[in-house]
Amino acid sequence: MESWKLKLKGTFNELKGKIKEQYADLTDDDLLYEEGQDEQFIGRIQQKTGKTKEELAKWIDEL
């Protein structure tokens, strides 16, 4: 499993706060995460930020 997916599962509440700090225009609905819905979560963030999946995965790994 990709490391960003493990990070989503392990420390999501902390990660959510950091994402909101970086991208204040993301709503709570955008940041809704459900187990097994990794791709949908990243897709919503991609739409709002204009970043690629790879850019977001790297960024999440670095948080």
matplotlib code that plots the C-alpha trace (Angstrom):
import matplotlib.pyplot as plt

x = [0.0, 1.2, 2.5, 0.1, -2.8, -1.3, -0.9, -4.6, -5.7, -3.4, -3.5, -6.4, -7.6, -4.2, -3.7, -7.0, -6.0, -2.8, -4.6, -7.1, -4.2, -2.6, -5.8, -8.3, -10.9, -11.4, -14.7, -15.4, -17.3, -14.2, -12.2, -14.7, -12.7, -14.0, -12.0, -11.4, -12.3, -8.7, -9.0, -12.3, -10.7, -7.7, -9.9, -11.9, -8.7, -7.3, -10.4, -10.1, -6.3, -5.4, -2.6, -1.9, -2.4, 1.4, 1.9, -0.7, 0.6, 4.1, 2.8, 0.8, 3.9, 5.8, 3.3]
y = [0.0, 3.5, 5.4, 8.3, 5.9, 4.5, 8.1, 8.9, 5.8, 6.4, 10.1, 11.5, 14.0, 15.6, 15.4, 17.0, 20.0, 20.5, 20.2, 22.9, 25.2, 24.9, 25.0, 27.1, 27.0, 23.2, 22.5, 19.8, 17.9, 18.1, 16.6, 13.8, 10.6, 7.1, 3.9, 2.5, 5.8, 7.0, 7.7, 9.6, 11.7, 12.6, 13.3, 15.9, 17.6, 17.5, 19.3, 22.1, 22.5, 21.8, 19.5, 16.1, 12.9, 12.5, 16.0, 15.4, 12.0, 13.5, 16.4, 14.1, 11.9, 15.0, 16.3]
z = [0.0, -0.8, 2.2, 1.8, 2.1, 5.3, 6.6, 5.8, 7.8, 10.8, 11.6, 9.6, 12.1, 12.5, 8.7, 8.1, 10.2, 8.3, 5.0, 6.1, 7.2, 3.7, 1.7, 3.7, 0.8, 1.3, 3.1, 5.7, 2.9, 0.7, 3.6, 4.4, 4.5, 4.7, 5.0, 1.5, -0.2, -0.7, -4.4, -4.0, -1.2, -3.3, -6.3, -4.4, -3.2, -6.7, -8.1, -5.5, -5.6, -9.2, -8.0, -9.5, -7.5, -7.4, -6.0, -3.4, -2.4, -2.0, 0.0, 2.3, 2.8, 3.9, 6.4]

ax = plt.figure().add_subplot(projection="3d")
ax.plot(x, y, z, "-o")
ax.set_aspect("equal")
plt.show()
